Amino acid sequence: MNPSLWWQQLALVMAGGALGAAGRFWIGGYLLRQIGSGFPWGTLAVNLFGSFAAGYVAIWLEGRGQAALYWRAFLIVGVIGGLTTYSALMLECLLFARSQRTSMMLGYLAITLFAGLALVWLGARTAAWLRPWP
């Protein structure tokens, strides 16, 4: 790989990651204020939205040539990677387990995994449906 291309992609990943992390912070805080702290709604919301967005963007970028490398770095690895958070999901599950809320932990995992899988598929199907034909 061309070193210049690698550095350009890295800069895009870093910029996108900053935007995604800021979005996660804002969404998490907003949902905490609106719904309360009984359940990690912010993490669930960003992970589910990120699942849809990742599927959509991956298909949307197909066949877009060299520019797709830059968009993928910025949007998927950067923005969506910074927005979604597997580590926070796992930490919240640990906290549920330690506070004897195993059923809530299992429900949270099930919703995140099954809805995330459904939404990544839906995002990909939506992008394929909306993509203009050549």
N, CA, C and O of each residue as an XYZ file, in Angstrom:
536
protein
N       0.853     -1.181      0.000
C       0.000      0.000      0.000
C       0.894      1.238      0.000
O       1.937      1.281      0.652
N       0.464      2.207     -0.726
C       1.148      3.486     -0.813
C       1.138      4.162      0.568
O       0.067      4.362      1.141
N       2.323      4.520      1.113
C       2.351      5.145      2.452
C       1.513      6.418      2.544
O       0.916      6.695      3.584
N       1.467      7.187      1.469
C       0.671      8.412      1.475
C      -0.818      8.081      1.612
O      -1.540      8.752      2.350
N      -1.269      7.057      0.907
C      -2.657      6.616      0.995
C      -2.978      6.151      2.415
O      -4.041      6.468      2.950
N      -2.063      5.402      3.020
C      -2.264      4.906      4.378
C      -2.413      6.061      5.358
O      -3.306      6.038      6.205
N      -1.556      7.067      5.257
C      -1.625      8.207      6.177
C      -2.905      9.016      5.958
O      -3.506      9.506      6.914
N      -3.311      9.149      4.714
C      -4.564      9.858      4.429
C      -5.751      9.114      5.043
O      -6.634      9.724      5.645
N      -5.759      7.803      4.884
C      -6.842      7.010      5.469
C      -6.812      7.090      6.991
O      -7.861      7.195      7.627
N      -5.620      7.043      7.578
C      -5.505      7.148      9.025
C      -6.067      8.482      9.522
O      -6.768      8.519     10.533
N      -5.766      9.564      8.824
C      -6.288     10.877      9.213
C      -7.819     10.889      9.140
O      -8.480     11.469     10.001
N      -8.372     10.252      8.119
C      -9.831     10.177      7.993
C     -10.450      9.329      9.100
O     -11.500      9.679      9.637
N      -9.804      8.216      9.442
C     -10.288      7.373     10.541
C     -10.281      8.172     11.842
O     -11.240      8.112     12.610
N      -9.221      8.909     12.090
C      -9.119      9.678     13.328
C     -10.184     10.779     13.381
O     -10.820     10.981     14.415
N     -10.374     11.484     12.270
C     -11.388     12.544     12.241
C     -12.780     11.951     12.421
O     -13.583     12.464     13.200
N     -13.062     10.874     11.702
C     -14.365     10.222     11.832
C     -14.582      9.657     13.222
O     -15.684      9.743     13.765
N     -13.531      9.075     13.806
C     -13.626      8.524     15.160
C     -13.960      9.593     16.181
O     -14.733      9.354     17.110
N     -13.384     10.765     16.013
C     -13.690     11.867     16.935
C     -15.161     12.259     16.816
O     -15.821     12.489     17.829
N     -15.675     12.336     15.603
C     -17.087     12.680     15.408
C     -18.000     11.591     15.967
O     -19.006     11.893     16.609
N     -17.656     10.336     15.726
C     -18.465      9.230     16.230
C     -18.479      9.178     17.744
O     -19.528      8.964     18.352
N     -17.318      9.373     18.357
C     -17.242      9.350     19.820
C     -18.028     10.512     20.417
O     -18.693     10.353     21.440
N     -17.953     11.681     19.780
C     -18.736     12.826     20.253
C     -20.225     12.532     20.119
O     -21.011     12.893     20.995
N     -20.615     11.882     19.033
C     -22.014     11.508     18.851
C     -22.482     10.531     19.912
O     -23.589     10.652     20.436
N     -21.627      9.553     20.228
C     -21.989      8.585     21.273
C     -22.151      9.294     22.614
O     -23.087      9.002     23.357
N     -21.259     10.213     22.927
C     -21.334     10.969     24.175
C     -22.635     11.772     24.231
O     -23.316     11.782     25.256
N     -22.975     12.439     23.136
C     -24.167     13.272     23.102
C     -25.426     12.421     23.206
O     -26.309     12.723     24.008
N     -25.519     11.361     22.405
C     -26.705     10.495     22.413
C     -26.879      9.824     23.779
O     -27.989      9.768     24.309
N     -25.784      9.317     24.344
C     -25.853      8.682     25.658
C     -26.347      9.642     26.721
O     -27.197      9.282     27.534
N     -25.829     10.850     26.726
C     -26.254     11.856     27.701
C     -27.688     12.276     27.501
O     -28.433     12.444     28.466
N     -28.082     12.447     26.251
C     -29.453     12.845     25.948
C     -30.441     11.784     26.431
O     -31.421     12.105     27.103
N     -30.182     10.519     26.090
C     -31.098      9.450     26.493
C     -31.094      9.237     28.005
O     -32.123      8.889     28.584
N     -29.966      9.438     28.636
C     -29.903      9.340     30.096
C     -30.814     10.392     30.730
O     -31.543     10.097     31.677
N     -30.770     11.618     30.206
C     -31.612     12.697     30.748
C     -33.087     12.468     30.436
O     -33.946     12.807     31.251
N     -33.397     11.899     29.273
C     -34.786     11.720     28.859
C     -35.447     10.484     29.469
O     -36.616     10.525     29.855
N     -34.683      9.372     29.555
C     -35.278      8.097     29.952
C     -34.847      7.661     31.348
O     -35.603      6.990     32.050
N     -33.648      8.034     31.749
C     -33.150      7.636     33.062
C     -32.036      6.609     32.956
O     -31.631      6.217     31.861
N     -31.553      6.185     34.108
C     -30.354      5.347     34.152
C     -30.634      3.884     34.481
O     -29.701      3.152     34.812
N     -31.861      3.441     34.402
C     -32.172      2.056     34.750
C     -31.696      1.042     33.726
O     -31.572     -0.143     34.038
N     -31.428      1.492     32.510
C     -31.009      0.615     31.413
C     -30.098      1.436     30.505
O     -30.339      2.630     30.331
N     -29.061      0.838     29.920
C     -28.121      1.598     29.073
C     -28.690      1.887     27.680
O     -28.211      1.349     26.682
N     -29.715      2.741     27.624
C     -30.383      3.062     26.370
C     -29.450      3.694     25.358
O     -29.568      3.432     24.161
N     -28.521      4.527     25.818
C     -27.605      5.201     24.893
C     -26.731      4.221     24.130
O     -26.599      4.322     22.911
N     -26.135      3.274     24.840
C     -25.283      2.279     24.192
C     -26.104      1.410     23.249
O     -25.671      1.121     22.134
N     -27.279      0.997     23.687
C     -28.144      0.191     22.829
C     -28.504      0.960     21.560
O     -28.443      0.412     20.460
N     -28.878      2.221     21.715
C     -29.292      3.028     20.558
C     -28.158      3.202     19.557
O     -28.369      3.025     18.357
N     -26.955      3.545     20.024
C     -25.859      3.760     19.072
C     -25.416      2.451     18.427
O     -25.041      2.440     17.254
N     -25.452      1.352     19.172
C     -25.069      0.072     18.580
C     -26.080     -0.388     17.533
O     -25.687     -0.927     16.498
N     -27.366     -0.188     17.780
C     -28.369     -0.577     16.799
C     -28.331      0.337     15.577
O     -28.392     -0.140     14.443
N     -28.232      1.639     15.800
C     -28.104      2.556     14.671
C     -26.830      2.264     13.881
O     -26.842      2.254     12.650
N     -25.736      2.027     14.597
C     -24.474      1.725     13.931
C     -24.534      0.453     13.112
O     -23.901      0.364     12.060
N     -25.288     -0.535     13.578
C     -25.460     -1.771     12.816
C     -26.142     -1.480     11.482
O     -25.692     -1.944     10.435
N     -27.221     -0.715     11.526
C     -27.910     -0.342     10.293
C     -26.983      0.465      9.389
O     -26.862      0.182      8.197
N     -26.336      1.462      9.962
C     -25.476      2.345      9.171
C     -24.312      1.590      8.534
O     -23.963      1.855      7.383
N     -23.709      0.656      9.264
C     -22.590     -0.113      8.714
C     -23.041     -0.941      7.515
O     -22.355     -0.980      6.494
N     -24.185     -1.599      7.633
C     -24.705     -2.371      6.513
C     -25.029     -1.487      5.325
O     -24.713     -1.829      4.185
N     -25.652     -0.361      5.583
C     -26.028      0.568      4.522
C     -24.791      1.111      3.805
O     -24.695      1.049      2.579
N     -23.853      1.641      4.578
C     -22.677      2.277      3.987
C     -21.810      1.263      3.232
O     -21.267      1.579      2.173
N     -21.680      0.051      3.771
C     -20.867     -0.967      3.092
C     -21.400     -1.236      1.689
O     -20.623     -1.341      0.740
N     -22.716     -1.347      1.551
C     -23.304     -1.603      0.231
C     -23.292     -0.340     -0.619
O     -23.038     -0.402     -1.822
N     -23.561      0.785     -0.014
C     -23.571      2.074     -0.726
C     -22.220      2.345     -1.375
O     -22.159      2.951     -2.444
N     -21.136      1.903     -0.739
C     -19.794      2.167     -1.254
C     -19.341      1.191     -2.340
O     -18.338      1.436     -3.010
N     -20.066      0.094     -2.518
C     -19.650     -0.879     -3.525
C     -19.594     -0.243     -4.909
O     -20.499      0.485     -5.316
N     -18.521     -0.533     -5.612
C     -18.392     -0.063     -6.986
C     -18.137      1.416     -7.126
O     -18.338      1.972     -8.205
N     -17.702      2.065     -6.074
C     -17.448      3.505     -6.146
C     -15.970      3.830     -6.355
O     -15.553      4.980     -6.217
N     -15.188      2.813     -6.687
C     -13.796      3.036     -7.054
C     -12.904      3.420     -5.889
O     -13.177      3.099     -4.732
N     -11.831      4.114     -6.229
C     -10.801      4.495     -5.258
C     -11.351      5.372     -4.136
O     -10.884      5.293     -3.000
N     -12.338      6.205     -4.449
C     -12.914      7.089     -3.420
C     -13.549      6.288     -2.291
O     -13.618      6.762     -1.157
N     -14.012      5.077     -2.589
C     -14.643      4.248     -1.557
C     -13.675      3.925     -0.425
O     -14.097      3.771      0.721
N     -12.383      3.820     -0.729
C     -11.389      3.558      0.329
C     -11.394      4.678      1.361
O     -11.320      4.429      2.564
N     -11.481      5.903      0.881
C     -11.481      7.050      1.788
C     -12.795      7.144      2.563
O     -12.791      7.395      3.768
N     -13.912      6.943      1.875
C     -15.206      6.984      2.545
C     -15.331      5.869      3.563
O     -15.862      6.083      4.653
N     -14.847      4.676      3.225
C     -14.908      3.546      4.163
C     -14.096      3.872      5.416
O     -14.546      3.628      6.535
N     -12.899      4.423      5.221
C     -12.057      4.777      6.362
C     -12.750      5.804      7.246
O     -12.758      5.673      8.470
N     -13.330      6.825      6.625
C     -13.968      7.889      7.397
C     -15.273      7.440      8.037
O     -15.472      7.623      9.238
N     -16.168      6.849      7.239
C     -17.513      6.538      7.731
C     -17.585      5.255      8.556
O     -18.093      5.266      9.678
N     -17.077      4.146      8.004
C     -17.251      2.862      8.701
C     -16.269      2.717      9.852
O     -16.673      2.498     10.994
N     -14.983      2.839      9.554
C     -13.983      2.647     10.611
C     -13.998      3.825     11.578
O     -13.919      3.632     12.791
N     -14.099      5.036     11.054
C     -14.045      6.230     11.892
C     -15.346      6.554     12.601
O     -15.475      6.324     13.804
N     -16.324      7.093     11.854
C     -17.561      7.573     12.474
C     -18.331      6.435     13.153
O     -18.649      6.518     14.339
N     -18.629      5.373     12.395
C     -19.427      4.292     12.971
C     -18.631      3.552     14.048
O     -19.185      3.167     15.078
N     -17.337      3.356     13.811
C     -16.498      2.706     14.823
C     -16.399      3.516     16.104
O     -16.367      2.947     17.196
N     -16.352      4.831     15.985
C     -16.311      5.686     17.172
C     -17.666      5.811     17.853
O     -17.746      6.008     19.066
N     -18.732      5.695     17.065
C     -20.080      5.822     17.602
C     -20.501      4.573     18.363
O     -21.043      4.671     19.464
N     -20.260      3.422     17.796
C     -20.682      2.173     18.430
C     -19.638      1.742     19.449
O     -18.494      2.194     19.409
N     -20.036      0.875     20.350
C     -19.112      0.553     21.421
C     -19.349     -0.825     22.012
O     -20.196     -1.013     22.886
N     -18.597     -1.762     21.527
C     -18.680     -3.117     22.047
C     -18.127     -3.186     23.469
O     -18.647     -3.924     24.305
N     -17.081     -2.424     23.738
C     -16.485     -2.462     25.070
C     -17.467     -1.953     26.123
O     -17.529     -2.507     27.221
N     -18.221     -0.928     25.815
C     -19.212     -0.426     26.768
C     -20.327     -1.452     26.957
O     -20.825     -1.628     28.069
N     -20.718     -2.122     25.889
C     -21.722     -3.186     25.990
C     -21.257     -4.260     26.970
O     -22.016     -4.680     27.843
N     -20.027     -4.695     26.827
C     -19.510     -5.755     27.691
C     -19.380     -5.282     29.134
O     -19.688     -6.032     30.060
N     -18.929     -4.053     29.333
C     -18.809     -3.510     30.684
C     -20.187     -3.418     31.343
O     -20.337     -3.756     32.517
N     -21.184     -2.964     30.596
C     -22.526     -2.867     31.156
C     -23.079     -4.248     31.505
O     -23.789     -4.398     32.500
N     -22.758     -5.255     30.694
C     -23.181     -6.631     31.021
C     -22.498     -7.116     32.293
O     -23.127     -7.774     33.122
N     -21.232     -6.802     32.454
C     -20.529     -7.164     33.683
C     -21.183     -6.505     34.894
O     -21.367     -7.147     35.928
N     -21.531     -5.235     34.770
C     -22.166     -4.527     35.876
C     -23.542     -5.117     36.196
O     -23.914     -5.227     37.365
N     -24.292     -5.493     35.165
C     -25.573     -6.168     35.410
C     -25.348     -7.481     36.163
O     -26.051     -7.773     37.131
N     -24.380     -8.260     35.722
C     -24.103     -9.556     36.361
C     -23.660     -9.373     37.809
O     -24.088    -10.124     38.684
N     -22.815     -8.392     38.069
C     -22.318     -8.157     39.425
C     -23.401     -7.640     40.351
O     -23.302     -7.800     41.568
N     -24.437     -7.020     39.792
C     -25.533     -6.506     40.629
C     -26.727     -7.467     40.646
O     -27.855     -7.074     40.944
N     -26.454     -8.721     40.321
C     -27.477     -9.770     40.379
C     -28.649     -9.501     39.439
O     -29.779     -9.888     39.738
N     -28.397     -8.843     38.306
C     -29.442     -8.592     37.311
C     -29.129     -9.387     36.039
O     -29.042     -8.834     34.942
N     -28.964    -10.685     36.220
C     -28.578    -11.562     35.117
C     -29.626    -11.564     34.012
O     -29.268    -11.567     32.834
N     -30.895    -11.561     34.356
C     -31.930    -11.587     33.319
C     -31.892    -10.310     32.474
O     -32.117    -10.367     31.266
N     -31.613     -9.171     33.089
C     -31.495     -7.929     32.331
C     -30.266     -7.990     31.426
O     -30.312     -7.530     30.285
N     -29.166     -8.557     31.933
C     -27.955     -8.709     31.129
C     -28.235     -9.570     29.895
O     -27.853     -9.208     28.782
N     -28.902    -10.707     30.094
C     -29.192    -11.603     28.976
C     -30.150    -10.962     27.970
O     -29.992    -11.133     26.761
N     -31.127    -10.236     28.467
C     -32.038     -9.523     27.578
C     -31.335     -8.458     26.758
O     -31.573     -8.316     25.559
N     -30.474     -7.720     27.416
C     -29.699     -6.670     26.746
C     -28.815     -7.270     25.656
O     -28.757     -6.746     24.544
N     -28.134     -8.358     25.969
C     -27.295     -9.024     24.969
C     -28.138     -9.539     23.802
O     -27.764     -9.371     22.641
N     -29.267    -10.163     24.109
C     -30.122    -10.713     23.051
C     -30.643     -9.615     22.129
O     -30.596     -9.750     20.906
N     -31.140     -8.526     22.720
C     -31.638     -7.409     21.908
C     -30.518     -6.856     21.034
O     -30.703     -6.653     19.834
N     -29.360     -6.613     21.636
C     -28.248     -6.030     20.899
C     -27.809     -6.929     19.748
O     -27.617     -6.453     18.629
N     -27.649     -8.219     20.010
C     -27.148     -9.122     18.977
C     -28.175     -9.385     17.887
O     -27.857     -9.270     16.703
N     -29.394     -9.733     18.261
C     -30.395    -10.063     17.249
C     -30.874     -8.832     16.487
O     -30.990     -8.869     15.262
N     -31.148     -7.758     17.192
C     -31.573     -6.539     16.502
C     -30.421     -5.959     15.677
O     -30.640     -5.447     14.580
N     -29.204     -6.038     16.199
C     -28.051     -5.558     15.439
C     -27.863     -6.329     14.150
O     -27.606     -5.737     13.102
N     -27.986     -7.643     14.216
C     -27.869     -8.474     13.022
C     -28.989     -8.148     12.032
O     -28.740     -8.028     10.832
N     -30.204     -8.006     12.524
C     -31.317     -7.660     11.644
C     -31.114     -6.293     11.000
O     -31.418     -6.106      9.822
N     -30.601     -5.339     11.773
C     -30.428     -3.988     11.243
C     -29.262     -3.876     10.271
O     -29.340     -3.102      9.317
N     -28.186     -4.625     10.483
C     -27.094     -4.587      9.506
C     -27.588     -5.171      8.182
O     -27.233     -4.674      7.113
N     -28.405     -6.223      8.251
C     -28.995     -6.804      7.048
C     -29.943     -5.802      6.391
O     -29.901     -5.614      5.175
N     -30.802     -5.155      7.196
C     -31.751     -4.181      6.669
C     -31.026     -2.993      6.030
O     -31.440     -2.498      4.982
N     -29.953     -2.545      6.662
C     -29.175     -1.447      6.086
C     -28.597     -1.820      4.736
O     -28.630     -1.019      3.802
N     -28.067     -3.034      4.625
C     -27.504     -3.503      3.358
C     -28.600     -3.626      2.300
O     -28.394     -3.231      1.152
N     -29.755     -4.165      2.668
C     -30.862     -4.317      1.716
C     -31.391     -2.950      1.280
O     -31.720     -2.757      0.110
N     -31.475     -2.003      2.213
C     -31.961     -0.667      1.877
C     -31.019      0.010      0.895
O     -31.466      0.625     -0.073
N     -29.722     -0.100      1.139
C     -28.751      0.509      0.228
C     -28.812     -0.136     -1.147
O     -28.748      0.559     -2.161
N     -28.935     -1.455     -1.192
C     -29.030     -2.146     -2.480
C     -30.300     -1.713     -3.228
O     -30.282     -1.566     -4.450
N     -31.376     -1.514     -2.507
C     -32.642     -1.106     -3.110
C     -32.568      0.332     -3.633
O     -33.113      0.633     -4.696
N     -31.900      1.216     -2.894
C     -31.821      2.634     -3.271
C     -30.715      2.944     -4.266
O     -30.709      4.010     -4.883
N     -29.785      2.023     -4.423
C     -28.627      2.262     -5.290
C     -29.108      2.426     -6.733
O     -29.859      1.595     -7.242
N     -28.669      3.503     -7.385
C     -29.056      3.660     -8.789
C     -28.365      2.611     -9.652
O     -27.191      2.301     -9.454
N     -29.103      2.078    -10.599
C     -28.535      1.068    -11.480
C     -27.677      1.730    -12.544
O     -28.024      2.802    -13.039
N     -26.558      1.101    -12.903
C     -25.669      1.708    -13.932
C     -26.287      1.758    -15.300
O     -25.658      2.236    -16.244
